């Protein structure tokens, strides 16, 4: 049942069924309740608490990783055919809500022979995109 407000917003994962934000919240609440019930059953040492925290963090990270796929707008392949340089530039400037920098994947250009001014501008934009991608990836290297 879909409906009222942002809590019921649907997300579409490529290989998963439709998931609502309510379902994600329910998973996180389940983890919290499970942790609280385990804590109530016996006194815990600081090592037990630390191990439980590590386990909860891993489970939350897994939920986030799985659910985040539906928000990613990166591509595996981008075909430039009949696009103006302005249209391609607008597409390459869209950010990915998950990765920050939106990856366009393999870029395939269909050009005229001999290349006209638009083809040359798209080549420049493609080179600019690859430079920005390299800079972004370098900034995340340790």
N, C-alpha and C positions, 0 to 999 in steps of 0.2 A: 504494500500500500504506500503510494507516494503522496506527497501532499504538502503540508503546511510548513513553509519556511526552510531555512538553511539546514536544520538538523536532518532533513529528509532528502538532501541533495544527492543525486545519483552520480556515481563515477563509473566509467567504463574501462575495465582492464582488457587488454588484448586477449589474454588466454584465460581470463577468469570471468565468473558471472558478475552481474551488476551488484555493487556493494553500496549500502547507504552509510552515511556518517554515523547513524545510530548503531549500526552493527559494529563499527570500529570502536565506538565508545563502549559498547557491551563487552567486547573482548578485553579492553583495558580494565573495566570494572571487575570482570571475572578474575583477572590477574591480582588485582588489589584484594578482593575478598579471599582468594585462596591464600595469599600471603598472610592476611590478618588471621584467618582460621588456623594456620600452621603456627603462628606466634602464640595464640591463646592456648594451644595444647600443651606446651612445655616451656620452661624458661630457656632463653637462647643466649649463647655466648656471643661475644663480639665477632668471633670467627664465623659462627653460624649466620649471624645477621649480614655480615659482609658477603658470604657466599650466596645468600638469598638475594641480596641486592644485585650482585653480579648476574645471577640467573634472571631476575626480573628485567634488568636492563637489556639483556640479550633477547628476551622474549618480546619486549616492547620494540626494540630495534627491528626484529623480524617482522612484526606487524606493520610497522611504518614502511619498511622496505617493500613488502608485498603490496600494500595499499597505494604507495606513492607511484607505482607504475602507471596507474590510470590517469595521473595528472601530467605525466611527462609528454611533451610535444616534440621531442627530438625525432629525426627521421633517419632511415637507413639509406635512402636514396632520394635525391632531388633532381628532377628533370627540368631543365630550362629550355623550353621550346615555346616561342611566341610570347614570352614575357618581356616587358620593357625593363630597362635597367632599374627604373624607379620601383617597379613591382618586386624585382629580385632583391633590391636593397632593403625594401620594407620587410620582406620575408626573412632575410638574414639578420635583421635587427630585432626580431621577436625573441624574447627571453624564454627559457624553459623554467617553469615554476619549481622544478625539482633540482636541476643541475645548474641553474643560473644561466650558463651559456648554452644556447640551443645548437645542438649538432645537426648538421644537414646531411650527414652521411656522404656517400659517393655522389659527387655532383656531375651530372651528364649535361653537356651543352650541345644543342643543335644550332649550328651557325650557317650563315649564308656564305657562298663562295663568289667572289672574294668577300672577306668579312667587312661588314659596314660599321659605322660609328657605334651603333648599339651593341654589336657583337664585341667590339673592342672594349667598350665600357663594362660589359658583363664580365669579360676576362679580368679586368682590373678589380672589379668587385669580388670575383671569386678568389683572386690572389689575396685581397684584403681579408676576406673571410678566413682563409687558411692561416694567415699571419696571426689574426686575432685568436684563432683556435689554439695555435702553438703557444702563444703568450698565456692564454688561460690555463692550458695544461701544465706549463712550466710553473705557474704561480701555485699549483697544487702539489708540486713535487716536494718531497721533504729534503 
